[in-house]
Structures are given as C-alpha cells and as structure tokens.
Amino acid sequence: MLTSVRSLLAATLLAGTALAATPAFAEDEAATPEFTVTGSVGLVTDYRFRGVSLSGGDAAVQGGFTINHSSGAYIGTWASSLANTPTYGETEVDLFAGWKGEVTSGLTLDAGLTYYTYPGKDEPPLAGPSDYFEPYVKLSTTIGPVGATVGVAYAWDQDSMASQDNLYLFTDLSAGIPNTPITLSAHLGYTDGPLAPDYLLGGTDKSAIDYSVGASATVLGGLTLGVSYIGSEGHNVNNFTDNAVVGSLTFAF
C-alpha cells in the first residue's frame, strides 16, 4: 500500500485584494493533478512472500514507486534483495500496471498484471526460467472501523512453473487503534499450484495456507515501524518455510 505526501500551498491576501480575486483562479490552484507519484523505501528483517522466505531468513532492502493517473490507471515497479540462489539470483524486480477506482459506493476495485523478473540470476540459468506473469483482482471496502480486502491472483501455466498454473486467494484486514498511530493487520492466503511451500521443497502437495498478524505505527511523517508474525502450512524448514517474526522500517512518499 503505497502512500503519497502532498503539500498544499495557501496564500493569504489583504482584504482589498481578496475582493478582486476571481473564483476561476481559486479553482485552478485547487485543481487535482493529472499525474501523481507515490513510492516507498524500506528494510525488512526477512522478505516473506506468501509465507515463504525469499531472503534466506536475512534482512532485505526493498523499494518502489507508482505513477498514478487521475483516471485510476497506474504503472509502477517494486524491487527487493534476495538470498542469492541459482533459481532467483539476488534481486527481484516486479513490474506492474492496472486500474483502481470505486465501482460502487464504498467498494473499490483494483485489477492489474504483475511481471515478476529476476535480473540478478546466473546466466545461463542453472535452474531453468524464473520470470512469470500474474494477473490480479482485489475488492476493498470498510466494515465499521475495519478495512477489508479480498483478492485473487492467477498465474497461467508458464515455463518458470513447469507449465502448471498457480492460484492464490487472499484476504487482508486492518484497523487503526483510536487516538494512536498504531494500525493492526491480519492476512490469510491460500495457494493452489507450484508456488506452494511443500512443492517448492520438492514435495507433492501443491496447496497451502499462509497467514500473518501484525501491527505498525507511523512515527515521523512517512516513516513507519512494523512487526508481523508470519507462518505457512507444510514442512518447517529453517529460514525458508518456518514461522517467523518479521520487523520492518519503511519510508513512504
């Protein structure tokens, strides 16, 4: 969830000058920009993707930006450092584009396509192709003080997944604690396909549940501290599929 820091410049005119000001001028000053840029940079103690560590249990540097159009269309990129492996190398770069907007009162649709690419891997690849495309659809609303999102991401059969498709269903909940900078969050996901933890480890089970609960607090402007407990079904492999407490420090702009 990328956020933007915007500044609004206001001018105070003398009484006589204010009488001469035109409404059109005020409207021009308050006009919504056609394009905005949002982004973030951060550090996590472990990069967990759907319950699986892609940084080998080590810290990872992450960041990205999104160009947003007033129509709701957007395009952006996000990157993270990884554990250096033959399959993924040491860098993940995600390229994405989509549209987000309110489709009915209180209900927001976010639909797009992500391309996961790993430019830092060895060439020629020692473990076959890794890049893949994944379309996604998310619906978000509020239920009282709770923000709720349900979504689906589907990667069709591609070479990087041994010509198998992968389905991911998920829901996210968040709620702020009144009169504090703290936000509580929870996540529940279900994988059906070759990205399931057991299958990644060489097993045969291509289904798994992953989950997390956490809290974050904005401490200085766009600076946020967070902590989450993350787990997944399947074999418990240290620094890969084991349950873990993950901390984060993120600056959003």
C-alpha positions, 0 to 999 in steps of 0.5 A: 500500500503505497502512500503519497505526501502532498503539500498544499500551498495557501496564500493569504491576501489583504482584504482589498485584494481578496475582493478582486480575486476571481473564483476561476483562479481559486479553482485552478490552484485547487485543481487535482493533478493529472499525474501523481507519484507515490513510492516507498523505501524500506528494510525488512528483517526477512522478505516473506512472500506468501509465507515463504522466505525469499531472503534466506531468513536475512534482512532485505532492502526493498523499494518502489514507486507508482505513477498514478493517473487521475483516471485510476490507471497506474504503472509502477515497479517494486524491487527487493534483495534476495538470498542469492540462489541459482533459481532467483539470483539476488534481486527481484524486480516486479513490474506492474500496471492496472486500474483502481477506482470505486465501482460502487459506493464504498467498494473499490476495485483494483485489477492489474498484471504483475511481471515478476523478473529476476535480473540478478540470476546466473546466466545461463540459468542453472535452474531453468526460467524464473520470470512469470506473469500474474494477473490480479483482482482485489475488492476493498471496502470498510466494515465499521472501523475495519478495512477489508480486502479480498483478492485473487491472483492467477498465474497461467501455466508458464515455463518458470512453473513447469507449465502448471498454473498457480492460484492464490486467494487472499484476504487482508484486514486492518484497523487503526487503534483510536487516538494512536498511530498504531494500525493492526493487520491480519492476512490469510492466503491460500495457494493452489499450484507450484508456488506452494511451500511443500512443492517448492521443497520438492514435495507433492502437495501443491496447496497451502495456507499462509497467514500473518498478524501484525501491527505498525505505527507511523512515527515521523511523517512517512516513516513507519515501524512494523512487526508481523508474525508470519507462518505457512502450512507444510514442512518447517524448514529453517529460514525458508518455510518456518514461522517467523517474526518479521520487523520492518522500517519503511519510508513512504512518499 
